[in-house]
Amino acid sequence: MLTWIEDTSPMPPATQALGPDSDAPGLVAAGGRVTPQRLEEAYRLGIFPWYGPGQPVLWWSPDPRMVLPVAEFRLSHSLRKTLRRFLRTPGCELRFDSDFRSVIQACAHTPRAGQDGTWIVPSVMAAYAEWHEAGRVHSAETWVDGELVGGLYFVAIGRMCFGESMFAHRTDASKIALAALVAACRARGVPLVDCQQNTGHLASLGAREISRDAFLVHLAATLDAPLDTTAPQNWSYDDSAWDWLGL
């Protein structure tokens, strides 16, 4: 049975999600508002919001869970060439947190093949923007000649990174931003990027599915673990993060 929650209700555990034989596998709860406080609670439990216009807030924890192990990031020959060219071309820049609001707006409004509408509704956008101001949510951005052409936003808690949504207005612009995030995670000792749900695009870059139970075990080990003390303690962009990829 689906749990309905109010703003003051505790979030139920992810293990109470509806099962594979239900109409909504992975759905944990419905109701309440999306706020930074609720997001912090939910993410720590392996739960995230995903709903459309006109729907109540829906809270999910899919099983299996799509994740990208940082050490398994698949840098194809063509993407390596693209990255090298980008990093050496005047006017091409990678930035973190330079224009978060433009990134999340672009993620919400950029058309996607096979998708009508967006889950990044105004209430979600407002909550993540406020959470960004609190230092939990960040953006990785691809810029060309002063124009934002691609990027993604992500949640960072301890040594855990949760990838949220990407957009590209030029070929490979979102892949470049993802590679920058992976490099930043590697530099900070963050072993895994949560990708939530399976897509062929993510699988081509090295992401794979693990069980919800394994994901929750990983959360317990990383959420309150400090970043590598030899690495930057914030999520600013650093060229040296590319060293491990030989770029």
C-alpha positions as CSV (number, residue, x, y, z in Angstrom):
1,M,0.0,0.0,0.0
2,L,1.3,3.5,-0.9
3,T,2.2,5.7,2.0
4,W,0.8,9.3,1.9
5,I,2.9,11.9,3.8
6,E,2.4,15.4,5.1
7,D,5.1,18.1,5.4
8,T,5.6,17.0,9.0
9,S,5.5,13.2,8.4
10,P,8.8,11.3,8.4
11,M,9.8,9.8,5.1
12,P,9.3,6.0,5.1
13,P,12.3,3.9,4.3
14,A,13.2,3.0,0.8
15,T,12.5,-0.7,1.5
16,Q,8.8,0.2,1.7
17,A,8.8,1.0,-2.0
18,L,6.1,-0.7,-4.2
19,G,7.4,-3.9,-5.6
20,P,8.0,-5.1,-9.2
21,D,4.4,-6.4,-9.6
22,S,2.8,-3.1,-8.8
23,D,1.7,-0.4,-11.2
24,A,4.5,1.9,-9.9
25,P,7.6,-0.2,-9.0
26,G,10.0,1.8,-6.7
27,L,7.4,4.3,-5.6
28,V,7.9,4.9,-1.8
29,A,5.5,7.7,-0.9
30,A,3.3,10.5,-2.2
31,G,2.5,13.9,-0.8
32,G,4.0,16.8,1.1
33,R,6.1,19.6,-0.4
34,V,9.6,19.5,-1.9
35,T,11.8,21.6,0.3
36,P,15.6,21.5,1.0
37,Q,14.9,19.9,4.4
38,R,12.8,17.2,2.9
39,L,15.3,16.6,0.1
40,E,18.1,16.2,2.6
41,E,16.0,13.6,4.5
42,A,15.0,11.8,1.3
43,Y,18.4,11.6,-0.4
44,R,19.9,10.2,2.8
45,L,17.4,7.4,2.6
46,G,18.1,6.7,-1.1
47,I,14.9,8.4,-2.2
48,F,14.2,11.2,-4.7
49,P,11.2,13.2,-6.1
50,W,9.9,12.6,-9.6
51,Y,6.5,13.8,-10.7
52,G,4.8,15.7,-13.5
53,P,2.6,18.8,-13.7
54,G,-0.7,18.3,-11.9
55,Q,0.5,15.3,-9.9
56,P,1.2,15.1,-6.2
57,V,4.8,14.9,-5.1
58,L,6.0,11.3,-5.8
59,W,9.0,9.9,-4.0
60,W,11.0,7.0,-5.5
61,S,13.7,4.5,-4.8
62,P,14.0,2.1,-7.8
63,D,15.3,-1.4,-7.6
64,P,17.7,-1.9,-9.3
65,R,19.5,1.4,-9.2
66,M,21.6,2.8,-12.0
67,V,25.0,4.0,-10.8
68,L,28.2,5.1,-12.5
69,P,31.3,3.8,-10.6
70,V,33.9,6.6,-11.1
71,A,36.7,4.1,-11.8
72,E,34.6,2.5,-14.6
73,F,33.8,5.7,-16.5
74,R,34.1,4.8,-20.2
75,L,36.0,7.4,-22.0
76,S,35.7,6.4,-25.7
77,H,38.4,7.3,-28.2
78,S,36.0,9.9,-29.8
79,L,35.1,11.5,-26.5
80,R,38.8,11.6,-25.5
81,K,39.5,13.5,-28.7
82,T,36.6,15.8,-28.1
83,L,37.7,16.6,-24.6
84,R,41.3,17.2,-25.6
85,R,40.1,19.6,-28.4
86,F,37.7,21.3,-26.0
87,L,40.3,21.8,-23.3
88,R,42.8,23.3,-25.8
89,T,40.5,25.6,-27.7
90,P,40.4,29.3,-26.7
91,G,36.9,30.3,-25.5
92,C,36.0,26.8,-24.4
93,E,35.6,26.6,-20.6
94,L,34.4,24.2,-17.9
95,R,32.9,25.8,-14.8
96,F,31.2,24.6,-11.7
97,D,28.4,26.7,-10.1
98,S,28.8,29.7,-12.4
99,D,25.1,29.8,-13.4
100,F,23.2,27.1,-11.6
101,R,19.8,28.6,-12.3
102,S,20.4,28.7,-16.0
103,V,21.5,25.0,-15.9
104,I,18.5,23.7,-14.1
105,Q,16.2,25.8,-16.3
106,A,17.9,24.4,-19.4
107,C,17.5,20.9,-18.0
108,A,13.8,21.5,-17.6
109,H,13.1,23.1,-21.0
110,T,15.5,21.4,-23.4
111,P,13.4,19.0,-25.6
112,R,14.4,15.3,-25.3
113,A,13.7,12.5,-27.8
114,G,10.8,10.3,-26.7
115,Q,9.8,12.6,-23.8
116,D,6.8,14.9,-23.4
117,G,7.1,17.6,-20.7
118,T,9.5,17.5,-17.8
119,W,9.7,16.3,-14.2
120,I,11.6,19.5,-13.3
121,V,8.4,21.4,-12.5
122,P,8.5,24.9,-10.9
123,S,8.3,23.5,-7.4
124,V,11.2,21.2,-8.0
125,M,13.2,23.9,-9.6
126,A,12.6,26.3,-6.7
127,A,13.5,23.7,-4.1
128,Y,16.8,22.6,-5.8
129,A,17.8,26.3,-6.4
130,E,17.3,26.9,-2.6
131,W,19.2,23.8,-1.8
132,H,22.0,25.0,-4.1
133,E,22.2,28.2,-2.1
134,A,22.7,26.0,1.0
135,G,25.7,24.3,-0.7
136,R,24.2,20.9,-1.4
137,V,23.4,21.1,-5.1
138,H,26.0,22.1,-7.8
139,S,26.2,22.5,-11.5
140,A,28.9,21.4,-14.0
141,E,28.8,23.7,-17.0
142,T,30.2,23.7,-20.5
143,W,30.8,27.2,-22.0
144,V,31.8,28.3,-25.5
145,D,32.7,31.9,-26.2
146,G,30.7,33.1,-23.1
147,E,27.6,31.0,-24.0
148,L,26.3,28.2,-21.8
149,V,26.0,25.2,-24.2
150,G,25.6,22.2,-21.9
151,G,25.8,21.0,-18.4
152,L,24.3,19.1,-15.5
153,Y,23.4,19.5,-11.9
154,F,24.1,17.1,-9.0
155,V,23.7,16.7,-5.3
156,A,26.8,16.2,-3.1
157,I,26.6,14.8,0.4
158,G,29.9,13.6,2.0
159,R,31.5,11.2,-0.4
160,M,28.2,10.6,-2.3
161,C,27.3,12.2,-5.5
162,F,23.8,12.1,-7.0
163,G,23.5,13.0,-10.7
164,E,20.2,14.7,-11.5
165,S,19.7,15.9,-15.1
166,M,21.8,17.0,-18.1
167,F,21.2,19.2,-21.2
168,A,23.2,19.9,-24.4
169,H,22.7,22.7,-26.9
170,R,25.8,21.5,-28.8
171,T,27.1,18.0,-29.7
172,D,28.7,16.3,-26.7
173,A,28.4,19.3,-24.4
174,S,26.6,17.3,-21.7
175,K,29.2,14.5,-22.0
176,I,32.0,17.0,-21.5
177,A,30.2,18.2,-18.3
178,L,29.7,14.7,-17.1
179,A,33.4,13.9,-17.7
180,A,34.3,17.0,-15.7
181,L,32.1,15.8,-12.8
182,V,33.6,12.3,-12.9
183,A,37.1,13.8,-12.8
184,A,36.1,16.0,-9.9
185,C,34.7,13.0,-8.0
186,R,37.9,11.1,-8.6
187,A,39.9,14.0,-7.2
188,R,37.8,14.1,-4.1
189,G,37.6,10.4,-3.3
190,V,34.0,10.1,-4.4
191,P,33.6,6.5,-5.8
192,L,30.1,6.5,-7.2
193,V,27.7,8.8,-9.1
194,D,24.0,7.9,-8.6
195,C,22.2,7.9,-12.0
196,Q,18.8,6.8,-10.6
197,Q,17.4,5.0,-13.7
198,N,18.8,3.0,-16.6
199,T,19.3,4.6,-20.0
200,G,21.4,3.4,-22.9
201,H,23.3,6.7,-22.9
202,L,24.5,6.2,-19.3
203,A,25.3,2.6,-19.9
204,S,27.5,3.5,-22.9
205,L,29.5,5.7,-20.4
206,G,30.1,2.9,-17.9
207,A,27.0,3.1,-15.7
208,R,25.4,-0.1,-14.5
209,E,22.6,-1.4,-12.3
210,I,23.0,-2.5,-8.7
211,S,20.4,-3.7,-6.3
212,R,18.7,-1.2,-4.0
213,D,20.1,-3.0,-1.0
214,A,23.6,-2.6,-2.3
215,F,22.9,1.0,-3.0
216,L,21.7,1.6,0.5
217,V,24.8,-0.1,1.9
218,H,26.9,2.3,-0.2
219,L,25.0,5.3,1.1
220,A,25.6,4.3,4.7
221,A,29.3,4.1,4.1
222,T,29.7,7.4,2.2
223,L,27.1,10.0,3.2
224,D,28.9,11.2,6.3
225,A,32.5,10.4,5.1
226,P,34.7,13.5,4.6
227,L,36.2,14.2,1.2
228,D,39.8,13.3,0.6
229,T,41.8,15.8,2.7
230,T,44.3,16.3,-0.1
231,A,41.5,17.4,-2.5
232,P,39.5,20.7,-2.7
233,Q,36.8,20.7,-0.1
234,N,34.4,22.6,-2.3
235,W,33.1,21.7,-5.8
236,S,35.0,24.3,-7.7
237,Y,36.5,23.5,-11.1
238,D,40.2,22.5,-11.2
239,D,42.1,21.7,-14.4
240,S,44.4,19.2,-12.5
241,A,41.4,16.9,-12.0
242,W,41.9,15.7,-15.6
243,D,45.4,14.3,-14.8
244,W,44.1,10.8,-14.1
245,L,42.5,10.6,-17.6
246,G,45.8,11.6,-19.3
247,L,44.4,14.8,-20.8
